[in-house]
Amino acid sequence: MKLAVIFGGTSTEHDVSIVSGTSVISNLDKSKYEILPIYVDRDGTWYEYTKDIEKIEPLQIDEKIEELKKIDNILEVLKKQDVIFPVLHGANGEDGTIQGLFEMIKKPYVGCKVLASAVCMDKVYTKIILDKAGIEQAKSEYIRKFQDEYIYIDKSFNEKKCDLEEICKIIETNLNYPMFIKPSNSGSSVGISKAKDRKELKTAIEYASKFDKKILVEQEIKGHEVECAVLGNQEVIASYVGEIKSADEFYSFDAKYKNQESRTFIPADIPNEKQEEIRKIAIKAFKAVDGKGLSRVDFFVEKDTNKIYLNEINTLPGFTRNKYVSKII
């Protein structure tokens, strides 16, 4: 079977995608697939990664791709493949755009289709759908930036133009500190900040707006940070639940990919009945967004109440060499 594995890309998660893509290639069954590694640089130019397939190993976060040959007609190359695995994170890779290309050339591909990819890339709209499905999430506020203006958007999608000071006052009436400020369309914790007061909130909103004009502000949930993989199409199964132990104050980009002290414990240190509940919610959420193939669903289990809150759905999670600690199951 001819399999193209695409990695790199034009998003802020370019470097993470290189790690993921080379990790996937190194773990594929070489006797089963005729693998074509395709690298997309930050400018959107497509290359064949010509290194011997048998010698490709997972790269580190800061390592550069070499041994490249430019592809002149990428559509013709893709049309010759039996299946495509887009190991791409973020904009133009995980957001439905490249999935739309594969649909147009009628090529099977790994992962979620256009709708689920687009919805789950956008944190604001993920919340809207999951709220409709009755799935608990952190309290949040939604704002947009247009040129130098900020726009507050309420739960009924009424808009109000405000300066940043007024935006912060509105948010403070509805949410308690600490808060997390996130670009709506970003992954790998890029552009995310934690704010403990108004000064930090202003700075965090300005910072997030550099990555996306749509900004989500969420109230912090203290407790276990856990994750659950889901696999399948119509019949969906869920994995054991893993627990993140971040080496930083929160699971930032550096904590995920650079700090060697971060750990993932499998299974999570929470009661079995809570793990089963998380698995059921993960499957429900995946189906609610019309997910296909695979995803990783992230949750919080609140410390004082043991209540489960869904954080995000990652339709193409990172395939990186995190340090896992497994216990006897």
N, C-alpha and C positions, 0 to 999 in steps of 0.2 A: 504494500500500500504506500503510495506516494504521499508524504506528510510534510507540509511546510510549517515551520515554527517561526513566528514573527515576533521580534522583540526590539526594544529601544523606544523609538517613537518621539513625538514632539512635545510631550507633556512635561510637567515638573517632576514626574516620576520616571524619567528616562533611565537614570542610573539603577533604580530598583528593578526596572524591567530587564536590564541587561543581566542582573544577578538571577532573576527568575527564569529568563529564557535559557541561559546556559545551564541552569540547574535542571530544567525540564529535559533539555536535550541529553544531558549526561545520564539521566535516569530512564530514558526511553529504551525499549527493547529493540536493539539494532537489527535483530534477525527478523523482526516483524514489520519494520518500517524502513522505507527509503527516505531518509530525512534530508530536507532542504532547509538549512538555517538562513533566515532572512533578517537582516539588521536594518532598521530605519534610523537615520541620524536625527539630530535635533532640528534640522532644517527640513526634514521630510523627504530626504533622498534615500532611495532603497538600494541595498547592497546584498549580495550573497556573501555569507560568512564562510570562507573557503578553507578554514582549518579542518584537518582530518577529524571526521565525526567521532572516531574512537578516542581521540585525544582531548575532546572538549570537556572541560571541567567547570563547575560553577565558579564564576568570578566573584571577587569581593566588590563592595559598593563603590569603590573609587578606581577600580581597574578599567582600562580602556580597551575597546575592541580593535583588533588589528586583523590583518589578512582578509581584506575586503575587496570585492569585485563589484563595480557598479552594475545595476540591472537597468537596461535601457527600456524594456517594455514589461513592466511589472504585471499588467493584466494578462499578457500571454503566458507568463511564468505561472501565475496563480491558476489559470484555466487548465494547466497540465497536471495540477495536483488532484489527488483523490479527496483529501481533507486538509483543512487549515486549522492550526492552533495559534490563535492570536494571544501570545503571552505579553500583552500590553496593558499598562496601568494608566488610568487617568484619561484626559481629553484626547480625542481622536483614536482611542484604542479600546477603552472600557465603557464608552458612553453611547454606544449604538452606531457611531459613524462608520467605523470599519466593518461592523456587522452588516450594515446596509449595503456596503460594497459587495460583500460575499453573497448576500441575497440577490443582488442584481446580476452577478455572474453565475448564479445558481451553483455555488459550491458549498458543500457541507463544512461546518466549522464547529470547534469545541466551544462550549460555554453558552451563556444566555443570549437570547435573540435581541432584536433592536429595542423593543419596548422595555423589557426588564433592565437592559444595559443602560438605557437613557434615564429611566426613573431612579435606579439605584445609585447612579453617579451624582444625582442631584439630591442632596440631603433634605432640602425643603420639601420636594415632591414625594420623596420616600415617606416622610412623616405624614403627609396628607393621606396617602393610600393605606399606610399601616394604622393610622387613626381610624379610618373607615372600617378596617378589619378588627377594631377593638383591641389592638395590641398596645400595651403600656409603653410609653416613651418618656424621656426627660421633658420637663416643662421648657418651653422655648419661645423665642421671639424671632421674627423675620424682618430684615431690613434690606433695602437696596441702595446702591449708590449710583447716581447718574450724573456724570461730569463732576461738579463740586457739590452737588446736592445729595442729601440723604432722604430716603422715603421710608417711613414706617408703614408696615402692612399688617393690619389686624387679622384676626381669625376668620373674618368674613371677606377678606381680600379688599377691604377699603384702604385707600392710600392717603397718607398725610405727609406733606413735605415738611422737613424739620432740619434745624441745624444739629450738629453732633451733640451739643449739650442737652437739647430737648430730647433727642433720641435716647440718651443715657437715662434721663429722668423717667421716661416712659418705661424703659426696660426695668428700672429699679422698682417701679411700682408693681411689677408682675413677677419678677424673679428675685431670688436671694443670691448674694455672693457666697462662695465663689461661683464664677460662670466660665464656660468655655465658649470661645468665639471662633467660628469656623467658616471658611469659604464654602459656599454650598456645593460647588463642583471642584473638589480636590480630594486627593487620597494620600495615604502614607503619612497622615498628620501634617502635611505641608500647609503652612499658613495658619495653623491653629495656635491659639494662645489661651492662657488661663488668667482671669482677672479677679482680683480680690477687693478692688475699690473702683471708684469712678475714673480716676486717672488712668489706671491700667485698662479699664474697659474702653476708654477713648482710644488709647494707643492700639489695643488689640483690634478694634473695628477698622481703624485706618490701615493696619497691617494686613488684615484679611482681605480688604478691598483691593489690594495689589494683585491678588490671585483670582478673584471673582467679584463681580458687581453685586452678586446675591450673597447675603451674609446671614448665618444662623447663629443665634446666641442661646445657649442651653444652660440650665441650672445644673450644678454639679451633683452627681449621685455618689455618695461614699459607700464603698463596699468592694465586693469581688468583681474583677473585670474578667469575663469569660468569653469563650468563643466556641462555635459548633459548626462543623462542616456539613453541608447537605449535598447529596448526589442523586441525580435521576431526572426524569422528565415527568411522565404521568405518575409513576410509582416512585416516590421520593423517600430516601433513607437519610438518617442523621447519624453523625459520628458520636464518639465519646465527647464529653465537654472538657475543654482545656482551660486553664486559668493563667492569665498573664500576671507576672510579677515584674513590674517595670523598675528599672534601676534609677529612673528619674522621677520627678514629682508626678508626671503623667506620662502616658505612652507616646512620647513625641517621636519625631523622625529619628533623632539621634539615639533615643532609647531603643527603637525598633531595629535599627540597622548598624549602629556604630558602638553602642555601649555593650560590651561583652557580659555584663553582669545581669542583663535582663534575662528572664527565664519564662518558659511555658511549662506548666505542670499538667500532666495528663494521667488520670482524670483530675478534674478540679477538686479542690478541698471544700466541697459543699455536699449536703446530704443527697443520697441517691434519688429521692423523690423530686428534689429540685432539678437535678440533672435531667430526669425524664421529662419534667415540665418544660425545661429549656429546649430539649430536642423537639417536642411537639410544637412549641411556638416557632422554632426555626423553620420547620416544614411548612407551617401555616403561612408564615411571612413570605417564604420563597414562592409558594403558590399564589399568594395575594398579588405579588408583583409580576406574575406570569414567568417565573424563573424556569430556566432549562439548563440541564447539564450539571453545573456545579456552582456553589457559592460558599462563602464563609459568613456566618451570621454572628455579630458581636453583641454582647449583653453586659449589663451590670446586675449584680444581685446586691440589693441595698443592705447595708450592715445591720441596721436596727430593726428593720421590718422583714427581711428576707424576701422582699418583693422583687420581681424580675422586671427589668426594663430593657427593651431592645434598643441598641445604640445605632448600628449600621448593618447594611447588607453589602458585602463585597463580592461582586459578580466575577471578578478575576483576582483572587487574593494573591499576595506575594508568595512565590515559591523560593523562599530564602532559607539559609541554614541557621535558623534560630536554635538556641540551646534548649532542648526539651529534657524534662525530668519525668520519667515514667514510673509509676508505681504498679505493683502487682494488682491486677484487676480480677 
